[in-house]
Amino acid sequence: MRLHQKKHPNLERLLNTAKPIALGPGSKVLILSDLHMGNGGRRDEFKRNADLVRAMLKDYYLPEKYSLALNGDVEELFKFSVESIQEQWKGIYDLFLRFEQNGFFWKTYGNHDADLFEERDYRLSGHLVESVRFTWGDEVMLLFHGHQASILLWETYPMVSRAVVLFLRYVAKPMGIRNFSTAYNSRRRFAIEKSIYDFSNQAKIVSIIGHTHRPLFESLSKVDHLNYRIEELCRAYPAASPVERLRIKERIVELKTMLDACFTEGKKIGLRSGRYNNIVIPSVFNSGCAIGKRGVTALEIDGDRIRLVYWFKGKQGRRFVSDRNSDPEPLGDTGYFRIVLNEDHLDYVFSRINLLA
């Protein structure tokens, strides 16, 4: 596939060299990214949700016959050695590999785990690729981590990564300094998303990324989606029956509360609009991350549908409340819950891309 304007040669390379996988009506794929697995110590960001990830993989996605795609930054090699990570999370690696029996298991690499290609004893080396090209009929969904969209980060990676590793392991780690990355910089991550959005629209494909730790569904952030839902309900209100008006009014109050919560936490979550132009084209999806303080976000492809889901234990985080009126689904008696934040038909997604891009 050729682009009309070769403005994103590195992303075009990913599209042309990706591992091809054909999806059909019965295909089920779980997409997770940014686990940042460490050595199990206090600086291991994965440790907080490790039991949740283990339970959702073992007790939900494996029995439901999902294949698995891990989309980069699964290991945190800037802070820890691969030996210490594999030793600490042996059972998690065993679970990863079991997904091959359901269809396939592939893992792309990110900027925090790219050095795994050089590790001879890495357990997942036979499943490691840079990108995956899912085909759904004549349409394409390209899975890659997302750091490749930053020219500076990509071209200077070998030199910069060594310097970052040395700093984080031997200076920041002993002093308790938190890792500062693209995930915590709103302006940089917006620029990366915008670049991927432009590329996807030129190629008329869907890009599925991680890297920024910000879940996106159909190129929309949570803030943008709430605004659109409120606008839709306001437009429906005048023609509604009295009973429907009361329901719409109650729903708008709920959505405004969610929106207010997003802005209240704005400084902490790097709040920024996900709108990149006047017409929103649903060409970028982001699975978020598995190191959230209150839970894990993920993407599911299930036949002709794509979903953004949220897994949590106990109290549901305010940032991840479904406006679909979908009730949290308990995972047996584990105390963990799954909720669908958003869902759509792939036919609709690609129709909008082909008509608007």
N, C-alpha and C positions, 0 to 999 in steps of 0.2 A: 504493500500500500504506500502510495506516494502522497506527500503533502503538497498543497498548492504553493505554499510559501515555506521554505526550509528555515524557519526561525528557531526550531528546537531540534537540532541535529542529534543531540544525545538522547532525547526522548524518542525520536524517530528510530534511532538504533535499537532501543529497547523493544519497540514494536516489531521491528524486522527480525530480531534474534530471539524472541521470547519462546519459551517452552509452550508448544501448542496443546490445548486440551479442549475437546469438543464436549459441550454440555447438551443434554437432551431433556425431554419432559420430566423424566424421573430423577434428574441430577439434584443432589443436595451438597452444598459446599459451605463450610464454616470458614470465615476469614477473621483472623486475629492478628494484631500487630503490637509492637512496642511493649513486650513483657519486661525487658530490661532485667533479665535474671542475673542474680549475683551469687555470692557465696553463703547466703543465709544469715549474714550478720546484720547489724543495725543499719548499714548503708545500702542494703539490698532492697530496692524499691518493689521488687516482685513479691517479697515475703508477705506483705500485707494481704494480697489477694491470692496467694498460692493455693490455699485450701479450696477457695471458690473456683479457681480455674480447674483444679484437679476434679472437683465434683461435677462441674458442668461438662467437662470432656468425658469423664467415665460414666456418669449416670444419665446424661441427656444426649449428647451428640453421637457418641459411639452406638448406643442402642437405636437411635433414630436414623442410623445409616448415613451420616454425613461424611463426606471427604473433608480433608483439612488443608488449608493454605495459611501458613504463617508468613506475614508480610513485613519482615525486617525488624531489626533491633530486638530480636528475641533474647540474645545474650548481651550483657553490659560489659564489653571487653575494654572499655575505657577505664574501668575501675578494677576489674577482676580478671584473673586468668581463666582460660577455658577449662583447665583441669579442675579448678576449685568449683566452677559452676556445674560442670557435669557430675562431680562427686556429690554436691549438695542436692541436685534436682534429678537424680537418677530415675525416680519413679515418674516424673513428668515426661522425661525423654522416652520412657517405655510407652507412655500413653500416646505421645505424638506418633510413634512408629506403628501403633496398632491401627491407625486410621487408614493405612494402606489397604487393609482388608475390606474396607468399605468402598474402595474405588481408587483413591490416590492420596498421597501426602507430599506436598512440596513446600519448600521454604525459600523465600527470597532473602537477600541480605540488605541491611541498612548501613548507615554510616557508623553505627556503634558495634556492628558485628561483621563487617566486611572482611576482616583478617582471617575469618574461618576457612577461607580457601587455602590458606597456607598451613592449616593444622592437619597433620596426618592422621591423628587419632580422634578427630571430631566425629561423634556418633551419627550426625545427620549429613555427613559429607555427600552421600549418594543421592540426597534429596535437595541439594542446595543449587539454586539458580538465581539469575539476576532479575528475571521477569517471567511472568506466565501470561499467555494469550488464550483467554477463554473465548471460544466461538459458540454463539447461540444462533443457530441458523446462519444467516449471512452477516450477522452483527458481531462486534468484537468488544470484549471487556479486557483491558490490559491491567494486570496486577503488578505493581512495583512499589518500592518503599516510598519514594518521593524525594529523597535527597538529591537525586540525579538532576532535578530541575534547577538546582543552584549551581551555576557555572563556576563560581568561585570555590564553593565547597567541593565540587567534583574534581576540578582540575588541580587543586592544591591538596587533595585528600591524603596521599601518602605522607607528605611532609607534615601537614597540620595534625593528622591523627596521632602521629608519634609524639608530637609535642603535647597534645591534649592528654594522652595516656600518662605520660610522665608527670604532668602537673596534677591530674586527678588522683593518681595512685600514691604519689609521694609527697604532695603538698596539700591538696584540698582534702583528701581523705583523712589524714591524721589530724588536720585542723578543724574538721567538721564543716567545711565549706560545701554548699550545695552545688551540684553540677548545673552550669548555665548553658542552655542549648537553645536551638531553634524552637523547641517545644514551648519554651517559656517566653519567647519574644513575639508579641502579637504582630508587629510590623513585618518581621522577616517571614513568619509562617504565612501571612496573608500574601506576600509577594510570591512565595513558592506555589501556593494554591492557585494564584492568578496565572502563573506561567503554565501550570499543568492544565488549567481550564482552557486557556487559549489553544494549547496543543491538541487537547481532546476535541475541541470544536472544529479545528482545521481538519483533523483526521476522521471526524464523525464517529468517534468511539466513546466508550465509557472508560475512564481511568479510575482504578481502585487503589488508594494509597493509604499510608500511615504517616509516620514521621512527625507531623505537627501535633499529635495527640488530641486533635480536635475532631470529633465526629461530624461528618457532613453527609447529608442525604439529598441527592439530586442537586448538588452544588449549593445547598442552603445550610446555614448555621441554624442553631436552635432559635436564636433571636429573630432571624428572618422568617423562619417557618411560623413562629408564633404570630408575627405581624401579618403574614398572609392569611392565616386561619381567622384572626380577628376581623380582617377586612372581608373575607368571604361570608362570615356570619352576619356582619353589619349589612351587607348587600342582600342577604336572604331575609332579614328581619321585616322589612316593609310588607312583603307578600305573604308572610307567615300567619297562621291562625293564632288566636289568643293563647292557646296551650303551647304551640310551637314558639311563640314569642317569649314566653316565660322561660322555656328551656334554653333558647338562644341567649337570653339575657344572663341566665345563671352561668352558662358556659363561657361567655365573654368575661365575666367577673373572674372565673377560674383562670382563664388564659392570661388576663392582665396581671393576676397575682404571680403567675409563673414568669411573665416578662419582667415584672418589677424585681423579682428575685434574681434574674439574670443580671440586671443592671446594678443591683446592690452588691453582687459578687464580682462585678466587672473588672475591678483592679486585680483581683486574685486570679481570675480565669483568663485574663488577656482578652477581654470582650472586644469583638470586632465583627462588623457585618461580613457575611459571606457573599454578598452580591458583587459581581465583578463587572456587570454591565446592566443596561436597562431591561433587557429580556433575559430572564434566568433560564439557562439551558441545563438540563439535568445530566451533565457529562462527568461530574466528579463525585465520587463517594469516598468517605474516609471512615475506617473502622474505629478510629479513636485510639484507645490504649487499654492496657490491662493493669495499670498502676494507679487507677483513680482511688481517692480516699474512701469512697463509699461503694465502689463496685467496678464492673468491667463492661465496656461496650464492645460490640462485635457486629459484623455483617453476615447475613445468611442469604444464600441463593437457594431457592427451593422451587424447582421446576421453572415456571414462568414468572416467578416473583422474586423480588429482592427486599430485604428487611434490615433495618437498624434495630438492634436489640440491646437491652441493658440488663445485666445480672447484678444482684445485690443481696446483702444480708441485713435483716433488721429494717431500720428506717430508710426509706427511699430518698436519695439525694434530690434536692430541689431542681437541680439542673436537668435531671433526667426523669421528668414526669411526662407520661404519654398524653397527648391531646386527642388520642383516638378513643378515649374512654375504655381502654383495654385494661382488664384486671390483671394484676401480677399473678403469674402461674407458679405455684410452689414446686420445688424439686423434691418430691417425696417428703421425708421428714428431716431433711438436711438443714432446714432453716434458710435456704437460699431461694431466691425468686428470679423469674425471667419475665420481662415485660417488653412488648413490641412498641418501640418509639415511633416508627414509621414504616410503611410498607407500600409497594406499588408494583404494577405489572411491568415486566421488561418490554412488552409491546408498546406501552405508553411512553416509557423512557426513551426508547429508540425512535419512536415516531416524532417526539418533540425534537430530538437531536437532528434527525434527517430533515425536518421541516424548518427549523430555526437556525441551525448552525451554518 
